[in-house]
């Protein structure tokens, strides 16, 4: 009888542990982080236009998908624009400063005279660490299958004038017809958004 009671208590204990393990998730590295996602261009500023695709539209579609994925991880997400409106570069940076954000990621699509050129590039500010851009580039290439055109330095306003870690991501070349077509595809846009989200997550995880 005593043996049965001990076994019953042990089973109950293990059951409680099992229930606790499946109900309590480990906190995400994004929980409580404030992330600014900046869909480039908009409104009167089309950005690149090629093969019938307007960059501002692609940037916004992908930016909205990134927002949704980041929100699901527990992050606080600030979009510089959530619809097709014009926004000065200074206003984008000022929003990041006003919200005391942790990181800033600007989304763009590329163009180039050589229409065979395709792939993704992640930029970071010259003279500053490349960790965020490198993390996003690695995850973006893995998730999207796009050609890896590397991590590069630049002097873009939204990176230079930001007080926080910032990256600008070129998610493809609209001047390359097959890539332009992919960038208008909802499934491919989701892959791009997933890659950028994972890159952000990996970057913040590395800083814990």
N, C-alpha and C positions, 0 to 999 in steps of 0.2 A: 504493500500500500504506500509506504513511504517512498519507495523507488518510483512508483507511478506519479506521485505528486511532484517529485523533483523533475522527472521527464516532462510533465505538463508545463511546469514553470519555465523550463528551458525552451520548450517549443514556443511558448507565448513570448518569451524574451526575444528569440530569434525572429519571430513574426513581426514584432514591433520594430526591430532594427531594419528588417526588410522594407516595411512600410515607410519608415523614415527615409531610407535611402532612395526610394523611388519618388518620394514626394518633395524632398528638399534638394533643389538644384544648386550647384555651385554658382556663386555669383559671377556674372559676366564681367570681363575687364572694361566693358563699355558702360556698365551700370553707373549712373550719376555723371557721366562725362557729357560735356556740351560740345557738339560737333556741328560746324557750319559747312553745309554743302552749297556750293555756288555754281548753279547752271549758267555757263557763260552766255553773253550776248542777250538778245531778247528785244521785243518791241521793234523799234525802227532799226535796230542793229541786228542784221541777219547773221553775222558771222560769215563763215564760208558757205557758199552755195555752189553745188556741183551735182551733176547727174540727177537733177530734179529734187535734191534734198537740201533743206535749209538747216544749217548747223544749230541755230537757236532752238529749233524744235527737238532735235535729237538730244541736245544737252538737257533740256527740261524733262523729257521723257525718262532719261536715265537717272537724272537727279531725283525725280519723284520716287523711282524704284529704290534707289539707295536710301532715301528717307524712310520708306516703309520697312526695309530690312534692318536698318539701324534701330528704329523704334522697337522692333521685336526683340532686340538684344538688351533693351533697358536704357539706351542712350537718350539724351535730350537732343533733338535735331532742329537746327535753325536753317531754313532755306532762304537764300538771299532773294529768290523770286520763286513763286509757285504758279505763275501764269506768264503769258507772253507780254512782258512789259520791259521797257527800257530802264536800265539802272546804271548809274555812273560807277566807275571802279572804286572811287573813294567811298561811296555809300556802302559798297559790299564789304570793304575793310572795316569801316566804322561800325557796321553791324556786328562783326566779330568782336571788336573791342568793347562795344556796349553790353554784349551778352556774356562777357568774361569767358569766352569759349576756350576749349582745350586745343582743338585743331581746326584747320581750315582746308577744305579740299575743293578745288575748282575744276569743273567738268567742261571739256572742250572737244571739238572734232577738228581734224587737220585738213590741210590742202597742200598740194605740191605740183609743180609743172609736169613732173614725170608721173603720168597716170598709172604706171605700174607699181608705184610706191604704196605700201600698205603697212599696217601694224600699229602698235600702241607705244607711247612714250610717256614717262613720268618725269616731271620737272621739279627741281627744288632750287631754293635761292642760293646763288653763289656765295660761298663763305659760311654757309650754315650746314648743319648735319643733313645727310640724305636719307636717314632711317625711314621716315614716313613714305617718301616717294619710292624707295627701294622695296619696302614691304608691299605697297599697293601694286607696283609693277609685277612683282613675282606672282602674287595671287591673281592678278588680272589676266596675265598670260596663261596661267594654269586653268582658270575657269573658262575663259573665252576661246582659247586656242589660237588667238591672234599672234601675228609675228611680233617677236620681242625686239623692239628698236631701242631698248635701253633706258637707263636713268641718266638724265642730263641736267646740267646747271643752266639757269636762265636768270633774267633780271625783270621778270614780270611784275607789274605794279602790285597785284594782289598778294604776291609773296613778299616782295621787298618792303612794302609798307605795313605788313602785318607784324604784330608783336609776338604772335604765337607761331607754332610749327605749322607750316603751310606747304601744300603741294598742288601742282596743276597737272591734270591728267588729260592727255590727248588720246581719245578712245578709238581713233581710226582715221583714215583718210577718205574724205568724201569725193576726192578726185579719182579715187580708184573705184570703178563701177561696182564690182562685186562687194567690196567692203561697204560702200554707200548703201547698197541694198540690204546688207546684213544689219546695218545700224538703224534701219527703219523697221526691223523685225522684232516683234515683242519678245519672243523667246530669247533672241540674241541679246537684246537690251537687258533682259533679266540676268543673263550670264555675266555681262559686263558689270552690272550693278552688284551682283554677288561677289565678283572678284574684288571690286573696290571695297565692299563692306568687309570681306575677309582680310584684306590688306590692312584696313584700319584696325580691325580687331587684333590682328597679329602684332601690329605696332604697339598698341596699348598694352597687350599682354606682355610684351618684352620689357615694358617699363614698370611692371609690378614689383 
